[in-house]
Amino acid sequence: MDLNAIKESVEKFVYHIPSDKKVPLHKHAEQDEIFYCIKGSGFGVLENEEIELKVGETFIVPAGKLHSLRSDGDLYVTAFLVPVVDERLK
């Protein structure tokens, strides 16, 4: 396992999801996605399930799972896309 290659391939983002924003369901075939709520509140959506998100809470989406975010107010999250390690696929 090449830790430097994994470190370099992690992607990071900050998102603001207001109540009027519609984030379509989507998936990442080769990356897990980790959301960390930094302000506000909202919901992580997994196919047929919603997980409530408040400040300090995380929402983890395994690679290949349909997911989205939504909020009835304002939701601010940091998001990290982490490559799936080969050993996990065995």
C-alpha positions as CSV (number, residue, x, y, z in Angstrom):
1,M,0.0,0.0,0.0
2,D,1.5,3.3,-1.1
3,L,0.4,5.8,1.7
4,N,1.8,8.8,-0.2
5,A,-0.2,8.0,-3.3
6,I,-3.4,7.7,-1.1
7,K,-2.6,10.9,0.7
8,E,-2.2,12.7,-2.7
9,S,-5.4,11.3,-4.1
10,V,-7.7,12.4,-1.2
11,E,-9.9,15.2,-2.4
12,K,-11.4,17.8,0.0
13,F,-14.3,20.2,-0.4
14,V,-16.5,22.6,1.6
15,Y,-20.2,22.7,0.6
16,H,-23.1,25.0,1.6
17,I,-26.4,23.4,1.1
18,P,-29.3,25.9,1.5
19,S,-32.9,24.7,1.7
20,D,-33.5,25.6,-2.0
21,K,-30.6,23.6,-3.3
22,K,-31.3,20.2,-4.8
23,V,-28.3,17.9,-4.8
24,P,-29.1,14.9,-7.1
25,L,-28.4,11.4,-6.0
26,H,-25.1,10.3,-7.3
27,K,-22.3,7.8,-6.5
28,H,-18.5,7.4,-6.6
29,A,-17.4,4.1,-7.9
30,E,-13.9,4.0,-6.4
31,Q,-14.1,6.5,-3.5
32,D,-15.7,6.6,-0.1
33,E,-17.1,10.0,0.8
34,I,-17.0,11.4,4.3
35,F,-19.1,14.5,5.2
36,Y,-18.4,16.4,8.5
37,C,-21.0,19.1,9.5
38,I,-19.3,22.3,10.4
39,K,-22.3,24.6,10.7
40,G,-26.1,24.4,10.6
41,S,-28.0,21.1,10.2
42,G,-29.4,18.9,7.5
43,F,-29.6,15.4,6.2
44,G,-27.3,12.9,4.5
45,V,-29.4,10.9,2.1
46,L,-28.5,7.3,1.3
47,E,-30.8,5.7,-1.4
48,N,-33.9,5.1,0.8
49,E,-32.7,6.5,4.1
50,E,-31.9,9.9,5.7
51,I,-29.3,10.5,8.4
52,E,-29.7,13.7,10.4
53,L,-26.5,15.9,10.5
54,K,-25.7,18.4,13.2
55,V,-22.5,20.3,13.9
56,G,-19.7,17.9,14.7
57,E,-21.4,14.8,13.2
58,T,-20.3,12.8,10.2
59,F,-22.0,11.0,7.4
60,I,-20.0,8.3,5.7
61,V,-20.9,7.0,2.2
62,P,-19.2,3.8,1.0
63,A,-18.0,3.7,-2.6
64,G,-20.8,2.7,-5.1
65,K,-23.7,3.9,-2.8
66,L,-26.2,6.5,-4.1
67,H,-26.2,9.5,-1.9
68,S,-27.1,13.2,-1.6
69,L,-27.4,16.0,1.0
70,R,-30.4,18.2,1.8
71,S,-31.3,20.8,4.4
72,D,-34.4,22.6,5.6
73,G,-32.3,25.6,6.4
74,D,-28.5,25.8,5.9
75,L,-26.0,23.0,6.0
76,Y,-22.3,23.5,5.8
77,V,-20.1,20.4,5.5
78,T,-16.5,19.5,4.6
79,A,-16.3,16.5,2.3
80,F,-13.5,14.1,1.8
81,L,-13.3,11.7,-1.1
82,V,-11.0,8.9,-0.1
83,P,-9.9,6.2,-2.6
84,V,-10.8,2.6,-1.8
85,V,-7.7,0.7,-0.8
86,D,-7.1,-2.4,-2.9
87,E,-7.0,-4.8,0.1
88,R,-10.6,-3.9,0.9
89,L,-11.8,-5.1,-2.5
90,K,-10.4,-8.6,-1.9
